[in-house]
Amino acid sequence: MLGGIQLDRARPRSLSWLTGIFRAGLDLLGGVALPQLCASCREPVDGAGLCAACWSKVAFIAPPYCERLGIPFTFDAGQGLLSMEAIADPPAYGRSRAAVRYDDIARTLVHALKYGDRLDLAPMMGRWMANAGQALLSEADALVPVPLHWRRQWTRRFNQSALLAEEIARASGCKVVHRALKRIKATPQQVGLDKTARAQNVQGAFRVPPEGKAEVTSRKLVLVDDVLTSGATIDACARALLRAGAQSVDALVFARVVAGNRAPI
């Protein structure tokens, strides 16, 4: 009996050992047969992300920038300065921050995540966003991903803003509230529309549902999205949250469009 017991105990250990060897072999084979490629130029890289050449071209946004909109300035004239856009047409949200400029590299990353199923890019992009939005996140009660209409999410199978929000939450410790905001209108895509048309397109498209009211009332919230172009979508979301009783709403995006050089006012 003793010998039988020892044999029975040995089998699971042997099976576990063989399974581990088999899995390691598959991982090695996968790494050789399907190497990771740079998300921008498609050159082989170690791990997910960008090669050294593409990394050097990423246009990170850092101070000095507009305190309200996060638009980078060409020189530093002191803290708290605003851009012409922030003075002439202040948004409903308080502050916005972006990790990078929306250039060729950023566009490739965003499109790879949204349309190319490169979900492996979300951790890297989310960490960049968490770093860019430290000041906002340190004061926030929760993150609110900009929602997709249910039909678009069903087609795409995921919401890229929600994925980025989850990664920001891991990096910052700030929780994500997915039910705080709902997209109730299936609006056409904003691509190709001017600023006025973008604002009209998303007017009345968002609302706080009854089940999300408690997550919004008297809370300091940070909206999360992939790209800020005119700011119309973020602005419409912020208005819906503020109407529902949010104490404040800021915005954190991966990339923002920056037109030309800006000088502080």
N, C-alpha and C positions, 0 to 999 in steps of 0.2 A: 504493500500500500504506500509506503513511504516513497519508494522509487516512482510509483505512479503519480503521486502528488507533485514530486519534483519535476517530472516530465510535463504535467499539465501546466505548472507554473512557468516552465521554460518556454512553452509554445507561444503564449501571448507576447513575451518579451522578444522572441525571435520574429514573430509576425510584425510587431511594431518596428523593429530594427530594419526588416526588409522593406516595409512600407516607406520608412524614412529615406532609405537608399533610393527607392523607386522614384519618390517625389523629387529628391535632389537631382536625379538624372534627368527627369522631365524639365525641371527648371533650367538646368544647364543646357539641354537641347533647345529649349525655347529661346534662351538668351543668344545662342549661336545662330539658330535658324531665323529668329525674328528680333534683331537688335533694335534697341530704342533709337528713334530718330529725332533730330532736332525739330521742334514744332514749327520752326520758320523755314529753314533751308533744306530740311530732310536729310542732313548729314548724320551719321551715327554718333550717339552721345552715350555717356555713362549715366543711366537713370533718366527720368522724365525731365523735360525742360528744354533749354536752349544750349547750343554749342557756344564756345568761347567767342567766336566772331559775331554771332547774333546778339549774345549777351552784351557785348561792348556797344551795340547800337541802340539798346533800350533807352528811351528818353524818360528817366525817372523824374517826377516832379518833387522838388524840394524848395524850401524857402530861399528867396523871398517870393511870396505870392499874396494875392488878395485874401484878406482875412475872412471875407464872406464866401466868395466863390472858389477859392483855391486856384485861381488863374495865375500862372507864374509871371513874375515881373523880370525885366531885364537887369535891374540893379536894386540894391537894398537901400530904401530911404527911411527905414524904421518900422517898428511893429504897428499893427493895427490899421494899416493903410488899405483903402478900398480901390477897386477898379472902377472904371467908368460904367461898366455894365451893372455892377452892384449898386451904384448910386442912382443910375437912370431907371433901372428896372429890377428892383430887389425882388427876389423869389419868396415864395411862401415858407420854404425851409430856412433854417438859420444859417448853417454853414455847409459847404460841400468840400470834400477832399478826394483826390484821385491819386492812384499810385503812379501812373505813367501817362504820357501824351498819347493820343490816339494817332499813331503813325503806322507805317507799314508793318513793323514787328508786332505792335499791339493788336492791329487788325487781324493779323494772321493767328495770333493766340486766341483772340475772342472767337473768330470763326471756327477754329479747330475745336474749341470747347463746345460751342453751340451747335454746329452743324456737322462736325467730324467725329463726334463721340469720343473726343480726347478728354475723358473725365479725369485722366491722370494729371492734367494740367491744373486742375482746381486747387490742390494744396499749395502749389507754388504761387499762383495768382492770389489766393486768399492770404497768404503770408505777406505778400507785398502790400496788399490792401490794409491789413492789420497794422503794418508798420507806418503807412501813410496816414492812417486815421487814429493814431494813438490818443491825440487830444480829445477827439470825439468819443472814442470808446471808453476812456477813463471816466466819463461823466454819464454814460448811457445806462439805462435800465434794460434795454433789449434791442435786438436787431430785427428789422422787418424786411424780408426780401420783397422786391417788386414782383407782384404775382403775374403769371400768365393767365389768359383765359383758358378755361378747362379744355376747349377744343384744340388750342395750340399746344397745350401741355400734353394732351393725349397723343398728338401727332409726333411731338419731339421726344416724348417719354420722360422728360425731366425739365426742371426749371433751373437754368444756369445760375440765376441770382440766388436761389436757395442753396445750391451747392457751394457757392462762394461764401454765403453767410455762415454756413456750417463750418467752413475752414477758418473764417475770421473768429468764430466763437471758440474754436479749439485753441487758437493763438492768443486770444484776449481774455477768455473766461466769461465773456458776455453772452447771455442766452439768446436763442433765436425763437421768435414767436411766429409761427407759420399761419395762424388763423386770424391774425390781427387785421389783415387787409385782403380784399377780394376784388378781382377784376370782373366786372359784371357786363362789360361790353366787348364784343369781339372786334376790336378796331383794326383797320388795315395797318400794315407795317409803316413805320415812320420814314423809312429810307426814301429819299428823293423829295420830301416835303420841306418847305421853308418853315421858319420859326412860327409864323402865324398859323399855318396849316397844321403844324404839329400840335400846337396848343388846342386848336379846335378838334383835332382828331381824338384826343384823349379826354376831352371835357366830359365829365360825368361817367368816366369809365371805371372808377374805383370807389369802393365804399368799405366801411368797417361793418362786418356782419354782427348780429347780436352776440354770437358766441365769442367774438373777438373783442368786445367792448371792454371787458375787465383787463385785457392785456394792453389797452391803450390809455384809458383814463388816468390822467395825472402822471403819465410816464414820460421819461426822456428817451426818445426813440432815434435810432439811426437806420435810415433806409439804405438798402444794399442793391446795387445794380451793376451790370457789366460795363456799360458805356454811357457817358453823359455827352449829348450833342448840343441840343438847344436847352435842355433842362426841363422840357415840357412834361415828360412822363413823371420825373421825380417831383416836379411842382404839383401835378395833379394828385399824386399819392400823398404828398405832405398836406395838402388842403383837406383831403378826406380824413387823415389822422387828426389834424388839428380841430376839425369840426366835431370829431368824436370825443374830444376832450384831452388829447395829448398835451403834455406840458410844453414839450419842444420837439422839433423834428430836425435832424441833420441828415446829410447824405454822404455815403461813401461808395465810390465806384472804382472799378479797375482802371479805366482809361477815360480821359476827357478830351474833347476836341479843343485845340488851342489854335486860334487864327492869328498868325503874325506875332510880332513882338509887342509886349505890353510894358508901359511905364506906369509907376504908381502915381496916384492922384494926390 
